[in-house]
Amino acid sequence: MQVTTFSNITKDSKKYLEQVVITKEALVVEVGNEDSLIILTLDEYNSLCASSYENSNEITTKRLKSSIEKIN
């Protein structure tokens, strides 16, 4: 995961955004002493949302674990 500052993003946003698309890795943008942003591709975001949903429901989690055990 790459980290940069808001100032660097404003100077060279195309370079940073292209790198996120190519590497599929999140980019942390430090906005201030306490605040940061994350830039990631839509595919990566959707994957995180799907994983979060699957792990938030106990029934779904049990089904997923059972499927993994069957595969192994």
C-alpha positions as CSV (number, residue, x, y, z in Angstrom):
1,M,0.0,0.0,0.0
2,Q,1.4,3.3,-1.0
3,V,1.1,6.4,1.1
4,T,1.3,10.0,-0.1
5,T,0.1,13.5,0.9
6,F,-2.8,15.5,-0.3
7,S,-0.4,18.0,-1.7
8,N,1.3,15.3,-3.9
9,I,-2.1,14.2,-5.2
10,T,-3.0,17.7,-6.3
11,K,0.3,18.0,-8.1
12,D,0.4,14.7,-9.8
13,S,-3.0,13.0,-9.5
14,K,-2.9,11.2,-12.9
15,K,0.3,9.3,-11.9
16,Y,-1.1,8.2,-8.6
17,L,-4.5,7.2,-9.9
18,E,-3.0,5.2,-12.8
19,Q,-0.8,3.4,-10.3
20,V,-3.9,2.4,-8.2
21,V,-5.6,1.1,-11.3
22,I,-2.5,-0.9,-12.5
23,T,-1.4,-2.3,-9.1
24,K,-4.9,-2.8,-7.7
25,E,-3.5,-1.6,-4.4
26,A,-5.1,1.0,-2.2
27,L,-3.5,4.5,-1.9
28,V,-3.5,6.2,1.5
29,V,-3.7,10.0,1.2
30,E,-2.7,11.9,4.3
31,V,-4.9,15.0,4.5
32,G,-3.8,16.3,7.9
33,N,-2.2,15.1,11.1
34,E,-5.2,12.9,12.0
35,D,-7.1,12.5,8.7
36,S,-6.4,10.2,5.8
37,L,-8.3,9.0,2.7
38,I,-8.1,5.7,0.9
39,I,-8.3,5.6,-2.9
40,L,-9.0,2.2,-4.5
41,T,-10.5,0.7,-7.6
42,L,-14.2,0.0,-7.8
43,D,-13.5,-3.7,-8.1
44,E,-11.5,-3.7,-4.9
45,Y,-14.2,-1.7,-3.1
46,N,-16.9,-4.1,-4.2
47,S,-14.8,-7.0,-3.1
48,L,-14.4,-5.5,0.3
49,C,-18.1,-4.9,0.6
50,A,-18.9,-8.4,-0.5
51,S,-16.5,-9.8,2.1
52,S,-17.9,-7.6,4.8
53,Y,-21.4,-8.7,4.0
54,E,-20.5,-12.4,3.9
55,N,-18.7,-12.1,7.3
56,S,-21.5,-10.0,8.9
57,N,-24.1,-12.7,8.7
58,E,-23.5,-15.8,10.9
59,I,-25.4,-18.2,8.6
60,T,-23.4,-17.0,5.6
61,T,-20.2,-17.4,7.5
62,K,-21.1,-20.9,8.5
63,R,-21.9,-21.8,4.9
64,L,-18.6,-20.3,3.7
65,K,-16.6,-22.2,6.3
66,S,-18.4,-25.5,5.4
67,S,-17.7,-25.0,1.7
68,I,-14.0,-24.4,2.4
69,E,-13.9,-27.5,4.6
70,K,-15.5,-29.6,1.8
71,I,-12.9,-28.3,-0.8
72,N,-10.0,-29.1,1.5
